[in-house]
Amino acid sequence: MQVRTTSLPDVIVFEPTPHHDDRGFFTRTFDAEIAARHGIDGALFAQDSQSRSKYGVIRGLHGRAGAGETKLVRCASGAIFDVLIDARAGSPTFGKHEAFILDDESFWHLYVPAGILHGFQVLTPSADVCYRIDRPHDPSEDLAVRFDDPDLAIAWPLQVSLVSDRDAAAGSWARLAKSLTG
């Protein structure tokens, strides 16, 4: 498994090596020893979740207030355009975003530290996205920014087919940034 950093501090991409043969494939989706070498204690993950979404759907952009939420995200089936936005006040990349293609061919997964907003768009007929989360979900701490916020100017690759009512009603990046920085 290869490991690399990104332009957003503390975000890590784990790049497994799938083994293919006539039966299909086998790949490791998490390795505690490799994670520990990069400062990640795999025992801290408290919850696993999975979503299934259809072509063109956008989920996000979500985060958590308070202590935040650390995630390990991967696409188990299909492909997604995955976006991370640095919402950590004081970070040198505050307000910057980076995008990744996560799919069921490369099996990359992202280590997303607390304070990063996360969202994705489905690029295939459907996609299953798996999340390992470091603490149980508390809806009172939910943060959200509209996927089409002009200040973020995210270049989503497809026309949006559907977003949830919650995501459609999300606030602006400017409003969230002001609340995070005082």
N, CA and C atoms as an extended XYZ file, in Angstrom:
546
Properties=species:S:1:pos:R:3:atomname:S:1:resname:S:1:resid:I:1 pbc="F F F"
N         0.852       -1.172        0.000 N   MET     1
C         0.000        0.000        0.000 CA  MET     1
C         0.901        1.239        0.000 C   MET     1
N         0.660        2.108       -0.959 N   GLN     2
C         1.370        3.380       -1.016 CA  GLN     2
C         0.580        4.419       -0.210 C   GLN     2
N         1.288        5.399        0.321 N   VAL     3
C         0.661        6.455        1.106 CA  VAL     3
C         1.252        7.774        0.630 C   VAL     3
N         0.378        8.776        0.404 N   ARG     4
C         0.884       10.089        0.007 CA  ARG     4
C         0.062       11.184        0.657 C   ARG     4
N         0.684       12.350        0.755 N   THR     5
C        -0.005       13.517        1.297 CA  THR     5
C        -0.601       14.311        0.137 C   THR     5
N        -1.367       15.340        0.479 N   THR     6
C        -2.035       16.154       -0.529 CA  THR     6
C        -1.713       17.622       -0.269 C   THR     6
N        -2.345       18.498       -1.020 N   SER     7
C        -2.121       19.928       -0.815 CA  SER     7
C        -2.778       20.448        0.461 C   SER     7
N        -3.707       19.688        1.038 N   LEU     8
C        -4.353       20.064        2.295 CA  LEU     8
C        -3.604       19.381        3.436 C   LEU     8
N        -3.061       20.139        4.383 N   PRO     9
C        -2.293       19.540        5.477 CA  PRO     9
C        -3.079       18.462        6.216 C   PRO     9
N        -2.422       17.363        6.520 N   ASP    10
C        -2.937       16.245        7.300 CA  ASP    10
C        -3.891       15.331        6.542 C   ASP    10
N        -4.276       15.675        5.316 N   VAL    11
C        -5.077       14.770        4.493 CA  VAL    11
C        -4.108       13.764        3.880 C   VAL    11
N        -4.455       12.498        3.957 N   ILE    12
C        -3.594       11.427        3.460 CA  ILE    12
C        -4.389       10.555        2.499 C   ILE    12
N        -3.756       10.151        1.394 N   VAL    13
C        -4.349        9.212        0.453 CA  VAL    13
C        -3.656        7.865        0.628 C   VAL    13
N        -4.440        6.839        0.920 N   PHE    14
C        -3.943        5.471        0.980 CA  PHE    14
C        -4.257        4.826       -0.366 C   PHE    14
N        -3.235        4.283       -1.011 N   GLU    15
C        -3.381        3.687       -2.336 CA  GLU    15
C        -3.046        2.200       -2.252 C   GLU    15
N        -4.070        1.352       -2.028 N   PRO    16
C        -3.815       -0.086       -1.935 CA  PRO    16
C        -3.392       -0.666       -3.288 C   PRO    16
N        -2.924       -1.883       -3.245 N   THR    17
C        -2.554       -2.597       -4.459 CA  THR    17
C        -3.505       -3.777       -4.617 C   THR    17
N        -4.580       -3.616       -5.392 N   PRO    18
C        -5.507       -4.730       -5.596 CA  PRO    18
C        -4.811       -5.861       -6.362 C   PRO    18
N        -5.133       -7.075       -5.986 N   HIS    19
C        -4.589       -8.255       -6.665 CA  HIS    19
C        -5.720       -8.881       -7.474 C   HIS    19
N        -5.554       -8.877       -8.793 N   HIS    20
C        -6.573       -9.387       -9.715 CA  HIS    20
C        -6.165      -10.762      -10.226 C   HIS    20
N        -7.157      -11.637      -10.391 N   ASP    21
C        -6.945      -12.917      -11.055 CA  ASP    21
C        -8.269      -13.332      -11.698 C   ASP    21
N        -8.356      -14.564      -12.160 N   ASP    22
C        -9.559      -15.020      -12.870 CA  ASP    22
C       -10.814      -15.008      -12.008 C   ASP    22
N       -10.639      -15.045      -10.691 N   ARG    23
C       -11.806      -15.028       -9.793 CA  ARG    23
C       -12.361      -13.637       -9.591 C   ARG    23
N       -11.516      -12.614       -9.766 N   GLY    24
C       -11.906      -11.231       -9.482 CA  GLY    24
C       -10.727      -10.489       -8.901 C   GLY    24
N       -10.874      -10.010       -7.677 N   PHE    25
C        -9.776       -9.289       -7.045 CA  PHE    25
C        -9.852       -9.440       -5.530 C   PHE    25
N        -8.746       -9.087       -4.888 N   PHE    26
C        -8.664       -8.969       -3.444 CA  PHE    26
C        -7.856       -7.715       -3.164 C   PHE    26
N        -8.300       -6.908       -2.202 N   THR    27
C        -7.521       -5.748       -1.787 CA  THR    27
C        -7.713       -5.510       -0.296 C   THR    27
N        -6.708       -4.993        0.321 N   ARG    28
C        -6.781       -4.609        1.732 CA  ARG    28
C        -7.398       -3.212        1.771 C   ARG    28
N        -8.418       -3.023        2.584 N   THR    29
C        -9.046       -1.705        2.663 CA  THR    29
C        -8.596       -0.902        3.877 C   THR    29
N        -7.927       -1.562        4.827 N   PHE    30
C        -7.370       -0.827        5.957 CA  PHE    30
C        -6.253       -1.658        6.560 C   PHE    30
N        -5.190       -1.001        6.974 N   ASP    31
C        -4.065       -1.671        7.617 CA  ASP    31
C        -3.625       -0.802        8.795 C   ASP    31
N        -3.891       -1.250       10.016 N   ALA    32
C        -3.612       -0.461       11.219 CA  ALA    32
C        -2.129       -0.146       11.358 C   ALA    32
N        -1.268       -1.068       10.968 N   GLU    33
C         0.173       -0.828       11.085 CA  GLU    33
C         0.631        0.292       10.149 C   GLU    33
N         0.162        0.267        8.913 N   ILE    34
C         0.510        1.331        7.966 CA  ILE    34
C        -0.079        2.657        8.431 C   ILE    34
N        -1.318        2.641        8.889 N   ALA    35
C        -1.946        3.864        9.392 CA  ALA    35
C        -1.148        4.428       10.564 C   ALA    35
N        -0.724        3.575       11.485 N   ALA    36
C         0.032        4.029       12.663 CA  ALA    36
C         1.340        4.701       12.260 C   ALA    36
N         1.976        4.199       11.204 N   ARG    37
C         3.220        4.823       10.723 CA  ARG    37
C         2.990        6.252       10.252 C   ARG    37
N         1.729        6.584        9.997 N   HIS    38
C         1.376        7.931        9.537 CA  HIS    38
C         0.573        8.695       10.579 C   HIS    38
N         0.678        8.252       11.831 N   GLY    39
C         0.076        8.976       12.941 CA  GLY    39
C        -1.404        8.730       13.154 C   GLY    39
N        -1.947        7.671       12.574 N   ILE    40
C        -3.378        7.389       12.679 CA  ILE    40
C        -3.584        6.140       13.530 C   ILE    40
N        -4.339        6.284       14.612 N   ASP    41
C        -4.672        5.162       15.473 CA  ASP    41
C        -5.991        4.570       14.995 C   ASP    41
N        -5.927        3.449       14.315 N   GLY    42
C        -7.119        2.818       13.765 CA  GLY    42
C        -8.144        2.430       14.810 C   GLY    42
N        -7.715        2.237       16.056 N   ALA    43
C        -8.641        1.872       17.124 CA  ALA    43
C        -9.575        3.021       17.497 C   ALA    43
N        -9.252        4.225       17.051 N   LEU    44
C       -10.093        5.379       17.404 CA  LEU    44
C       -11.384        5.454       16.588 C   LEU    44
N       -11.470        4.706       15.488 N   PHE    45
C       -12.693        4.756       14.690 CA  PHE    45
C       -13.811        4.047       15.430 C   PHE    45
N       -14.930        4.753       15.600 N   ALA    46
C       -16.020        4.252       16.431 CA  ALA    46
C       -17.229        3.799       15.622 C   ALA    46
N       -17.284        4.150       14.352 N   GLN    47
C       -18.504        3.896       13.599 CA  GLN    47
C       -18.147        3.693       12.132 C   GLN    47
N       -18.761        2.712       11.489 N   ASP    48
C       -18.653        2.524       10.040 CA  ASP    48
C       -20.016        2.805        9.434 C   ASP    48
N       -20.020        3.534        8.320 N   SER    49
C       -21.262        3.854        7.625 CA  SER    49
C       -21.052        3.631        6.131 C   SER    49
N       -22.156        3.490        5.402 N   GLN    50
C       -22.097        3.313        3.956 CA  GLN    50
C       -23.284        4.020        3.333 C   GLN    50
N       -23.046        4.676        2.196 N   SER    51
C       -24.145        5.269        1.440 CA  SER    51
C       -24.136        4.699        0.032 C   SER    51
N       -25.295        4.656       -0.599 N   ARG    52
C       -25.426        4.303       -2.010 CA  ARG    52
C       -26.157        5.465       -2.667 C   ARG    52
N       -25.596        5.944       -3.762 N   SER    53
C       -26.185        7.089       -4.453 CA  SER    53
C       -26.184        6.834       -5.952 C   SER    53
N       -27.044        7.554       -6.662 N   LYS    54
C       -27.209        7.393       -8.105 CA  LYS    54
C       -26.391        8.415       -8.885 C   LYS    54
N       -26.249        8.161      -10.166 N   TYR    55
C       -25.498        9.004      -11.098 CA  TYR    55
C       -25.858       10.490      -10.945 C   TYR    55
N       -24.847       11.326      -10.830 N   GLY    56
C       -25.038       12.772      -10.771 CA  GLY    56
C       -25.401       13.327       -9.415 C   GLY    56
N       -25.760       12.465       -8.464 N   VAL    57
C       -26.133       12.919       -7.114 CA  VAL    57
C       -24.923       13.557       -6.446 C   VAL    57
N       -25.171       14.646       -5.734 N   ILE    58
C       -24.151       15.243       -4.869 CA  ILE    58
C       -24.607       15.079       -3.426 C   ILE    58
N       -23.697       14.598       -2.597 N   ARG    59
C       -23.896       14.554       -1.144 CA  ARG    59
C       -22.853       15.480       -0.542 C   ARG    59
N       -23.304       16.376        0.304 N   GLY    60
C       -22.367       17.292        0.959 CA  GLY    60
C       -22.596       18.704        0.487 C   GLY    60
N       -21.872       19.530        1.015 N   LEU    61
C       -20.581       19.492        1.674 CA  LEU    61
C       -20.789       19.536        3.180 C   LEU    61
N       -20.351       18.506        3.882 N   HIS    62
C       -20.655       18.331        5.296 CA  HIS    62
C       -19.406       18.331        6.170 C   HIS    62
N       -19.602       18.737        7.404 N   GLY    63
C       -18.572       18.676        8.429 CA  GLY    63
C       -19.243       18.687        9.785 C   GLY    63
N       -18.416       18.818       10.829 N   ARG    64
C       -18.954       18.854       12.188 CA  ARG    64
C       -18.282       19.940       12.991 C   ARG    64
N       -19.065       20.573       13.822 N   ALA    65
C       -18.560       21.585       14.753 CA  ALA    65
C       -17.936       20.886       15.958 C   ALA    65
N       -17.551       21.666       16.931 N   GLY    66
C       -16.967       21.100       18.150 CA  GLY    66
C       -15.618       20.482       17.852 C   GLY    66
N       -15.439       19.254       18.295 N   ALA    67
C       -14.170       18.554       18.075 CA  ALA    67
C       -14.011       18.080       16.634 C   ALA    67
N       -15.041       18.277       15.824 N   GLY    68
C       -14.972       17.847       14.431 CA  GLY    68
C       -15.172       16.354       14.305 C   GLY    68
N       -14.790       15.840       13.154 N   GLU    69
C       -14.986       14.419       12.871 CA  GLU    69
C       -13.881       13.980       11.930 C   GLU    69
N       -13.154       12.961       12.311 N   THR    70
C       -12.133       12.378       11.455 CA  THR    70
C       -12.752       11.198       10.727 C   THR    70
N       -12.456       11.080        9.421 N   LYS    71
C       -13.048       10.012        8.606 CA  LYS    71
C       -11.976        9.324        7.781 C   LYS    71
N       -12.234        8.097        7.444 N   LEU    72
C       -11.519        7.373        6.413 CA  LEU    72
C       -12.585        7.028        5.380 C   LEU    72
N       -12.458        7.560        4.168 N   VAL    73
C       -13.501        7.466        3.144 CA  VAL    73
C       -12.974        6.680        1.952 C   VAL    73
N       -13.815        5.778        1.424 N   ARG    74
C       -13.464        5.051        0.203 CA  ARG    74
C       -14.720        4.748       -0.592 C   ARG    74
N       -14.553        4.510       -1.868 N   CYS    75
C       -15.658        4.126       -2.742 CA  CYS    75
C       -15.544        2.627       -2.995 C   CYS    75
N       -16.497        1.857       -2.495 N   ALA    76
C       -16.458        0.401       -2.601 CA  ALA    76
C       -17.019       -0.100       -3.921 C   ALA    76
N       -17.890        0.682       -4.552 N   SER    77
C       -18.487        0.277       -5.820 CA  SER    77
C       -18.794        1.532       -6.624 C   SER    77
N       -18.411        1.536       -7.905 N   GLY    78
C       -18.640        2.700       -8.748 CA  GLY    78
C       -17.494        3.684       -8.646 C   GLY    78
N       -17.821        4.962       -8.902 N   ALA    79
C       -16.805        6.020       -8.873 CA  ALA    79
C       -17.441        7.321       -8.433 C   ALA    79
N       -16.652        8.109       -7.705 N   ILE    80
C       -17.114        9.417       -7.246 CA  ILE    80
C       -16.032       10.467       -7.450 C   ILE    80
N       -16.473       11.697       -7.579 N   PHE    81
C       -15.627       12.890       -7.560 CA  PHE    81
C       -15.737       13.402       -6.137 C   PHE    81
N       -14.682       13.228       -5.352 N   ASP    82
C       -14.701       13.506       -3.920 CA  ASP    82
C       -14.012       14.839       -3.653 C   ASP    82
N       -14.656       15.701       -2.867 N   VAL    83
C       -14.143       17.047       -2.605 CA  VAL    83
C       -13.948       17.248       -1.107 C   VAL    83
N       -12.777       17.793       -0.754 N   LEU    84
C       -12.467       18.162        0.623 CA  LEU    84
C       -12.202       19.652        0.674 C   LEU    84
N       -12.748       20.338        1.690 N   ILE    85
C       -12.547       21.779        1.880 CA  ILE    85
C       -11.986       21.991        3.275 C   ILE    85
N       -10.884       22.715        3.352 N   ASP    86
C       -10.254       22.983        4.643 CA  ASP    86
C       -11.052       24.060        5.371 C   ASP    86
N       -11.703       23.664        6.466 N   ALA    87
C       -12.494       24.588        7.288 CA  ALA    87
C       -11.869       24.741        8.671 C   ALA    87
N       -10.560       24.547        8.752 N   ARG    88
C        -9.844       24.663       10.027 CA  ARG    88
C        -9.307       26.088       10.147 C   ARG    88
N        -9.928       26.870       11.032 N   ALA    89
C        -9.476       28.253       11.251 CA  ALA    89
C        -7.993       28.233       11.601 C   ALA    89
N        -7.235       29.103       10.992 N   GLY    90
C        -5.801       29.180       11.243 CA  GLY    90
C        -4.966       28.299       10.330 C   GLY    90
N        -5.595       27.425        9.588 N   SER    91
C        -4.849       26.569        8.663 CA  SER    91
C        -4.353       27.408        7.484 C   SER    91
N        -3.147       27.131        6.983 N   PRO    92
C        -2.651       27.889        5.823 CA  PRO    92
C        -3.473       27.642        4.559 C   PRO    92
N        -4.273       26.570        4.549 N   THR    93
C        -5.102       26.291        3.373 CA  THR    93
C        -6.595       26.474        3.679 C   THR    93
N        -6.916       27.258        4.711 N   PHE    94
C        -8.317       27.528        5.075 CA  PHE    94
C        -9.081       28.033        3.843 C   PHE    94
N       -10.213       27.403        3.559 N   GLY    95
C       -11.050       27.802        2.429 CA  GLY    95
C       -10.643       27.200        1.099 C   GLY    95
N        -9.545       26.478        1.064 N   LYS    96
C        -9.099       25.830       -0.181 CA  LYS    96
C        -9.730       24.448       -0.263 C   LYS    96
N        -9.885       23.980       -1.495 N   HIS    97
C       -10.413       22.632       -1.661 CA  HIS    97
C        -9.523       21.835       -2.597 C   HIS    97
N        -9.667       20.524       -2.485 N   GLU    98
C        -8.960       19.597       -3.359 CA  GLU    98
C        -9.933       18.481       -3.706 C   GLU    98
N        -9.844       17.986       -4.934 N   ALA    99
C       -10.746       16.929       -5.397 CA  ALA    99
C        -9.954       15.684       -5.774 C   ALA    99
N       -10.611       14.547       -5.635 N   PHE   100
C       -10.018       13.234       -5.902 CA  PHE   100
C       -11.061       12.372       -6.604 C   PHE   100
N       -10.612       11.463       -7.427 N   ILE   101
C       -11.498       10.427       -7.959 CA  ILE   101
C       -11.278        9.194       -7.095 C   ILE   101
N       -12.333        8.734       -6.447 N   LEU   102
C       -12.304        7.494       -5.690 CA  LEU   102
C       -13.173        6.491       -6.447 C   LEU   102
N       -12.670        5.267       -6.605 N   ASP   103
C       -13.435        4.289       -7.378 CA  ASP   103
C       -13.132        2.867       -6.931 C   ASP   103
N       -13.827        1.931       -7.569 N   ASP   104
C       -13.669        0.516       -7.228 CA  ASP   104
C       -12.610       -0.170       -8.080 C   ASP   104
N       -11.758        0.624       -8.727 N   GLU   105
C       -10.614        0.086       -9.473 CA  GLU   105
C        -9.320        0.334       -8.702 C   GLU   105
N        -9.126        1.573       -8.263 N   SER   106
C        -7.892        1.923       -7.545 CA  SER   106
C        -8.015        1.676       -6.043 C   SER   106
N        -9.235        1.763       -5.520 N   PHE   107
C        -9.526        1.579       -4.096 CA  PHE   107
C        -8.799        2.572       -3.192 C   PHE   107
N        -8.444        3.725       -3.736 N   TRP   108
C        -7.861        4.756       -2.879 CA  TRP   108
C        -8.852        5.066       -1.767 C   TRP   108
N        -8.310        5.415       -0.618 N   HIS   109
C        -9.171        5.966        0.426 CA  HIS   109
C        -8.471        7.142        1.063 C   HIS   109
N        -9.301        8.065        1.509 N   LEU   110
C        -8.816        9.328        2.045 CA  LEU   110
C        -8.938        9.344        3.552 C   LEU   110
N        -7.868        9.760        4.197 N   TYR   111
C        -7.919       10.069        5.620 CA  TYR   111
C        -8.252       11.551        5.696 C   TYR   111
N        -9.412       11.855        6.254 N   VAL   112
C        -9.935       13.212        6.311 CA  VAL   112
C        -9.928       13.659        7.776 C   VAL   112
N        -9.004       14.542        8.149 N   PRO   113
C        -8.931       14.962        9.546 CA  PRO   113
C       -10.102       15.859        9.941 C   PRO   113
N       -10.320       15.979       11.246 N   ALA   114
C       -11.362       16.865       11.766 CA  ALA   114
C       -11.139       18.273       11.227 C   ALA   114
N       -12.236       18.947       10.913 N   GLY   115
C       -12.162       20.323       10.422 CA  GLY   115
C       -12.194       20.433        8.911 C   GLY   115
N       -12.314       19.319        8.226 N   ILE   116
C       -12.391       19.310        6.768 CA  ILE   116
C       -13.838       19.006        6.373 C   ILE   116
N       -14.402       19.821        5.476 N   LEU   117
C       -15.725       19.525        4.922 CA  LEU   117
C       -15.559       18.496        3.815 C   LEU   117
N       -16.568       17.656        3.643 N   HIS   118
C       -16.491       16.562        2.677 CA  HIS   118
C       -17.780       16.492        1.868 C   HIS   118
N       -17.634       16.217        0.581 N   GLY   119
C       -18.780       15.975       -0.282 CA  GLY   119
C       -18.327       15.220       -1.517 C   GLY   119
N       -19.293       14.699       -2.263 N   PHE   120
C       -18.934       13.981       -3.486 CA  PHE   120
C       -20.076       13.989       -4.481 C   PHE   120
N       -19.713       13.716       -5.758 N   GLN   121
C       -20.687       13.525       -6.822 CA  GLN   121
C       -20.442       12.159       -7.444 C   GLN   121
N       -21.532       11.441       -7.732 N   VAL   122
C       -21.444       10.098       -8.296 CA  VAL   122
C       -21.222       10.184       -9.806 C   VAL   122
N       -20.218        9.451      -10.284 N   LEU   123
C       -19.825        9.472      -11.690 CA  LEU   123
C       -20.297        8.258      -12.477 C   LEU   123
N       -20.811        7.248      -11.797 N   THR   124
C       -21.233        5.996      -12.420 CA  THR   124
C       -22.727        5.785      -12.148 C   THR   124
N       -23.362        4.773      -12.756 N   PRO   125
C       -24.798        4.596      -12.519 CA  PRO   125
C       -25.182        4.590      -11.044 C   PRO   125
N       -24.324        4.045      -10.203 N   SER   126
C       -24.498        4.146       -8.751 CA  SER   126
C       -23.120        4.012       -8.123 C   SER   126
N       -23.029        4.393       -6.861 N   ALA   127
C       -21.764        4.266       -6.129 CA  ALA   127
C       -22.060        4.021       -4.659 C   ALA   127
N       -21.263        3.137       -4.069 N   ASP   128
C       -21.310        2.884       -2.632 CA  ASP   128
C       -20.080        3.523       -2.008 C   ASP   128
N       -20.308        4.383       -1.024 N   VAL   129
C       -19.222        5.072       -0.337 CA  VAL   129
C       -19.228        4.612        1.116 C   VAL   129
N       -18.038        4.218        1.593 N   CYS   130
C       -17.880        3.712        2.962 CA  CYS   130
C       -17.075        4.718        3.774 C   CYS   130
N       -17.489        4.914        5.016 N   TYR   131
C       -16.862        5.865        5.916 CA  TYR   131
C       -16.533        5.165        7.230 C   TYR   131
N       -15.335        5.342        7.721 N   ARG   132
C       -14.984        4.984        9.100 CA  ARG   132
C       -14.882        6.316        9.823 C   ARG   132
N       -15.607        6.464       10.923 N   ILE   133
C       -15.735        7.752       11.601 CA  ILE   133
C       -15.260        7.596       13.041 C   ILE   133
N       -14.578        8.625       13.556 N   ASP   134
C       -13.949        8.499       14.876 CA  ASP   134
C       -14.884        8.715       16.057 C   ASP   134
N       -16.106        9.146       15.830 N   ARG   135
C       -17.046        9.277       16.948 CA  ARG   135
C       -18.461        9.213       16.416 C   ARG   135
N       -19.414        8.795       17.239 N   PRO   136
C       -20.796        8.689       16.778 CA  PRO   136
C       -21.322       10.037       16.279 C   PRO   136
N       -22.199        9.966       15.310 N   HIS   137
C       -22.781       11.165       14.723 CA  HIS   137
C       -23.669       11.890       15.732 C   HIS   137
N       -23.519       13.206       15.802 N   ASP   138
C       -24.352       14.050       16.648 CA  ASP   138
C       -24.937       15.138       15.741 C   ASP   138
N       -26.210       15.011       15.349 N   PRO   139
C       -26.806       15.972       14.410 CA  PRO   139
C       -26.733       17.420       14.873 C   PRO   139
N       -26.638       17.652       16.172 N   SER   140
C       -26.570       19.036       16.664 CA  SER   140
C       -25.254       19.711       16.271 C   SER   140
N       -24.257       18.938       15.841 N   GLU   141
C       -22.964       19.497       15.448 CA  GLU   141
C       -22.776       19.584       13.929 C   GLU   141
N       -23.796       19.231       13.171 N   ASP   142
C       -23.671       19.227       11.716 CA  ASP   142
C       -23.383       20.616       11.168 C   ASP   142
N       -22.458       20.654       10.217 N   LEU   143
C       -22.168       21.853        9.436 CA  LEU   143
C       -22.399       21.497        7.969 C   LEU   143
N       -22.848       22.462        7.191 N   ALA   144
C       -23.043       22.213        5.763 CA  ALA   144
C       -22.879       23.507        4.986 C   ALA   144
N       -22.325       23.372        3.804 N   VAL   145
C       -22.170       24.479        2.859 CA  VAL   145
C       -22.750       24.014        1.529 C   VAL   145
N       -23.419       24.915        0.835 N   ARG   146
C       -24.005       24.556       -0.462 CA  ARG   146
C       -22.932       24.092       -1.436 C   ARG   146
N       -23.265       23.054       -2.177 N   PHE   147
C       -22.342       22.474       -3.152 CA  PHE   147
C       -21.993       23.452       -4.266 C   PHE   147
N       -22.876       24.409       -4.539 N   ASP   148
C       -22.665       25.351       -5.648 CA  ASP   148
C       -22.291       26.750       -5.154 C   ASP   148
N       -21.715       26.826       -3.970 N   ASP   149
C       -21.324       28.117       -3.405 CA  ASP   149
C       -20.336       28.810       -4.345 C   ASP   149
N       -20.623       30.055       -4.759 N   PRO   150
C       -19.748       30.740       -5.716 CA  PRO   150
C       -18.356       31.055       -5.162 C   PRO   150
N       -18.233       31.237       -3.852 N   ASP   151
C       -16.908       31.510       -3.281 CA  ASP   151
C       -15.992       30.292       -3.356 C   ASP   151
N       -16.566       29.098       -3.302 N   LEU   152
C       -15.763       27.880       -3.406 CA  LEU   152
C       -15.495       27.514       -4.867 C   LEU   152
N       -16.464       27.797       -5.736 N   ALA   153
C       -16.328       27.568       -7.191 CA  ALA   153
C       -15.820       26.161       -7.505 C   ALA   153
N       -16.460       25.168       -6.920 N   ILE   154
C       -16.077       23.779       -7.190 CA  ILE   154
C       -16.561       23.415       -8.592 C   ILE   154
N       -15.674       22.850       -9.388 N   ALA   155
C       -15.993       22.448      -10.764 CA  ALA   155
C       -16.496       21.007      -10.750 C   ALA   155
N       -17.763       20.831      -10.376 N   TRP   156
C       -18.353       19.490      -10.377 CA  TRP   156
C       -18.354       18.982      -11.814 C   TRP   156
N       -18.004       17.727      -12.036 N   PRO   157
C       -17.828       17.248      -13.409 CA  PRO   157
C       -19.112       16.983      -14.185 C   PRO   157
N       -20.228       16.783      -13.489 N   LEU   158
C       -21.494       16.449      -14.147 CA  LEU   158
C       -22.575       17.446      -13.768 C   LEU   158
N       -23.615       17.464      -14.580 N   GLN   159
C       -24.806       18.202      -14.177 CA  GLN   159
C       -25.363       17.510      -12.937 C   GLN   159
N       -25.821       18.287      -11.984 N   VAL   160
C       -26.340       17.733      -10.735 CA  VAL   160
C       -27.711       17.111      -10.989 C   VAL   160
N       -27.864       15.838      -10.619 N   SER   161
C       -29.152       15.179      -10.820 CA  SER   161
C       -30.057       15.323       -9.604 C   SER   161
N       -29.448       15.367       -8.396 N   LEU   162
C       -30.260       15.431       -7.184 CA  LEU   162
C       -29.382       15.784       -5.997 C   LEU   162
N       -29.917       16.605       -5.105 N   VAL   163
C       -29.319       16.851       -3.793 CA  VAL   163
C       -30.452       16.753       -2.776 C   VAL   163
N       -30.115       16.472       -1.555 N   SER   164
C       -31.136       16.391       -0.511 CA  SER   164
C       -31.676       17.779       -0.208 C   SER   164
N       -32.846       17.837        0.412 N   ASP   165
C       -33.405       19.127        0.841 CA  ASP   165
C       -32.444       19.817        1.798 C   ASP   165
N       -31.838       19.042        2.685 N   ARG   166
C       -30.876       19.599        3.649 CA  ARG   166
C       -29.698       20.251        2.921 C   ARG   166
N       -29.146       19.558        1.933 N   ASP   167
C       -28.001       20.108        1.208 CA  ASP   167
C       -28.394       21.312        0.360 C   ASP   167
N       -29.594       21.295       -0.209 N   ALA   168
C       -30.065       22.433       -1.001 CA  ALA   168
C       -30.261       23.670       -0.134 C   ALA   168
N       -30.572       23.465        1.153 N   ALA   169
C       -30.807       24.583        2.068 CA  ALA   169
C       -29.559       24.986        2.848 C   ALA   169
N       -28.428       24.367        2.560 N   ALA   170
C       -27.195       24.658        3.306 CA  ALA   170
C       -26.784       26.111        3.111 C   ALA   170
N       -26.044       26.625        4.065 N   GLY   171
C       -25.607       28.019        4.032 CA  GLY   171
C       -24.407       28.237        3.131 C   GLY   171
N       -23.921       29.451        3.149 N   SER   172
C       -22.798       29.846        2.296 CA  SER   172
C       -21.465       29.575        2.991 C   SER   172
N       -20.422       29.476        2.175 N   TRP   173
C       -19.070       29.357        2.716 CA  TRP   173
C       -18.715       30.622        3.493 C   TRP   173
N       -19.077       31.792        2.971 N   ALA   174
C       -18.737       33.055        3.646 CA  ALA   174
C       -19.308       33.084        5.061 C   ALA   174
N       -20.549       32.642        5.217 N   ARG   175
C       -21.188       32.638        6.531 CA  ARG   175
C       -20.497       31.646        7.468 C   ARG   175
N       -20.203       30.447        6.971 N   LEU   176
C       -19.525       29.461        7.811 CA  LEU   176
C       -18.120       29.930        8.153 C   LEU   176
N       -17.383       30.447        7.188 N   ALA   177
C       -16.018       30.909        7.439 CA  ALA   177
C       -15.998       31.989        8.514 C   ALA   177
N       -16.964       32.895        8.452 N   LYS   178
C       -17.030       33.971        9.456 CA  LYS   178
C       -17.301       33.392       10.837 C   LYS   178
N       -18.187       32.400       10.910 N   SER   179
C       -18.482       31.807       12.225 CA  SER   179
C       -17.296       31.021       12.773 C   SER   179
N       -16.463       30.466       11.886 N   LEU   180
C       -15.310       29.678       12.324 CA  LEU   180
C       -14.129       30.548       12.740 C   LEU   180
N       -14.022       31.729       12.140 N   THR   181
C       -12.861       32.588       12.405 CA  THR   181
C       -13.186       33.748       13.343 C   THR   181
N       -14.462       33.897       13.680 N   GLY   182
C       -14.857       34.950       14.619 CA  GLY   182
C       -15.016       36.224       13.976 C   GLY   182
